[in-house]
Amino acid sequence: MDIEKIKKSIQLRDRCVRVLSKNGHFRVSCVKNTKTAQTAQLNHSLDDVSAVILAKSLSGASLAASFLKGEERVVLDFDGTGPIKKVYAEALQIGEVRGFVDFKDSTSEITDFNTPLGEGVLRVSRILYNRAEPITGIVELHKGDIATDLAFYYNQSEQVPTAVILDSIVDDNGLILESGGLILQALPGHKDIEILEIFSVLSNLPRLTELLSDGLNPQQILKKILPFEFDLINSTQVDFFCRCSKDSFTSRILTLGLNNIIEMQNANQNELVCHYCNKHYYFDDNDFASIKEQLIAKNN
């Protein structure tokens, strides 16, 4: 068994790391999600610009979810008026993340790499334990840049001093090469001078993708760039993962009613696609027969 090879493989896995400064004044999360972003681009057949936008959104969702517990989750929902009309990213604290991009129309041309969303709003929803409804905050898109808008949300809506860095790059073929992000938040008890010093450090950092390309993992990046000592709170593997299934689609079909199901079958509408991960599910005559039997039994 090649132990060094295994260690290197583990080090290269996508991961989100959360730390707390020794004085308790700052919490920081850093994520490497290169493989996750590559999977998202492949699943949704995205061009370079939309792939980078989604990669940054997935990074932001993973970072926001890192401050939650267990299977609590965060949804980042960007709605804009530009060629990209929606970017959706959803992440669980345990490391699952999924998302998609919707375009204004099939002929939309993205000419501005930084603000393809145009004007619009960002909705941040947290689905928490012991809460019947999600906690949702809404802010106007400040710049149409994912990192800036997420930082603006925390500073404006939650009144938490926050810095967000999201960085993704593509290769010469327009495919995601490296992707990652960082979020830093000031906690009660911090001093203003500390924020100024730390934000000054963050503004002069090399690109995160450069650090990732050098082979550094999130924890190593934080050790390299943060101007204070910290305790490791959590380290979670991150994967593009969707909980969709054929059974879940079957349950949805059962809500349509018998006549609609018969019409679907007669029209050969036997392919259903998950919007979140673009996985395709196919239903044959046996599937439709089973669905109709279940519906008839349920109504009797």
RAMO-V787241 format. One record per helix or strand. SS is the DSSP state (helix for helix, strand for strand). FROM is the first residue (numbers start at 1). LEN is the number of residues. If there is no record, write none. Layout:
[[SS | FROM | LEN] [SS | FROM | LEN]]
This chain:
[[helix | 3 | 10] [strand | 15 | 7] [strand | 26 | 7] [helix | 34 | 11] [helix | 48 | 18] [strand | 73 | 8] [strand | 84 | 9] [strand | 96 | 8] [strand | 120 | 8] [strand | 135 | 6] [helix | 146 | 11] [strand | 162 | 9] [strand | 176 | 11] [helix | 192 | 12] [helix | 208 | 6] [helix | 218 | 8] [strand | 230 | 8] [strand | 239 | 2] [helix | 246 | 8] [helix | 258 | 9] [strand | 271 | 3] [strand | 280 | 3] [helix | 285 | 15]]
